[in-house]
Amino acid sequence: MMIIKLKKETTTDQVEHIVKIFENFGMETRDISGNVYGVLGIVGDTSKLSIRDIEALEGVDNVTRIQEPFKKANRKMQEECTVIDVNGIKIGGGNFTIMAGPCSVESRDQILEIAKSVDRSGAQILRGGAYKPRTSPYAFQGMELEGLELLKEARKETGMPIVTEIMSVELVDRFVKDVDIIQVGARNMQNFDLLKALGRVDKPILLKRGLSATIE
């Protein structure tokens, strides 16, 4: 990880050239500029890059290498609080957001009645399980895609965004199209194939902490 401080007179073309260089190395560039100086944060394996070579680029003032964990959530990369916008509803940054609804979607009447009640009570987002992982194979496992269609109907009826749990990689495209927030349950928090697939989509993910999972 690196922090690149730009000169005051650095042009847009020079910045784009710098960004392109790091993209060619497979690294992510973030604009973390302040009020006075332009600053770029570089995320990736920068250990083999020469600070001297980077400082020789036009527009670069100085370069600092940072050896810290959790770079995508590091305050040195982004001072502001992350705010997730879900159809105009803000999550984070001091906003208080309530997601409410039934554990599982069981029928059309049930989800529509609860959705209207949740809406009247002041919650902003409707949650409900279309897929329900259960310990016992004999227990109710959810209405699956039929339940998802009922959640969509409840969203249309109330205007509330919906959040529901995904169970497998095969469902990712369908959830991206139909769901506003995709939930990963505690049992699937270490389903790495699913997590990698979800990491590639442009959709908010609600990640529930797995049993005995550390912050790492």
Steps between C-alpha positions, in 0.01 A plus 500: 500500500627846412394860544598731214491875564462701182640841424259794506548563129444136396274479196211260438697333220791438734269345761341275239848390387596410859176307553553311173848391607369341820201345324747329263663348809158367609462746788206708615530879516284714728467877501532609866580866431466763768406866465849614393698209356401216270567160655476152348479181701642189334364162614683183399840338533726804468802329658682462167443857386775758536398814689776686315353404161151609606623832636665559161158501329370839390258646754618291798624689807586210732410138574444323831484123537250385762515156660162464667222237486144539372595744226152524350360608838797704618448860610827594332342402168165665570445741786126534449252244629370266233136569415302240305215638290214255449240662277547832681517349849837569665672238716801620701645843565279556804175398328273272703350234272258227606454179300206290619282213387433130552771237545360316200248573226220247551210629287382795293257620768765470771775701328266772367336548840834514682653729236219754544533477879878548481453799272244660734734444795774710341747241374664588170601158362308172486679178586372149454646159428409344166768236564537375857794278595390269781693253709242229439432387141139440605442862604347766274772622261317803365291566189816566296437678166127518567581678825728739313215591265278572803769726647508690171123539516527632856764748383269622224214529748692700763791659315748353749826345372542130583781301658509121493753221544681334211598133521714417198716639219237389246257759641732802475374633163137463606560677832693783336201558272222465760636587847608838641733365772639146486538334839767239572397298803727384780517147357618631162744759633785258423359381167796648314377428147179688579687789663732537201204502259320764707818708523482548124149648493390859546243436770498562878581185699380443856759262647395329823784399729558126495518289814835552677627716212774748589507853358773390259 
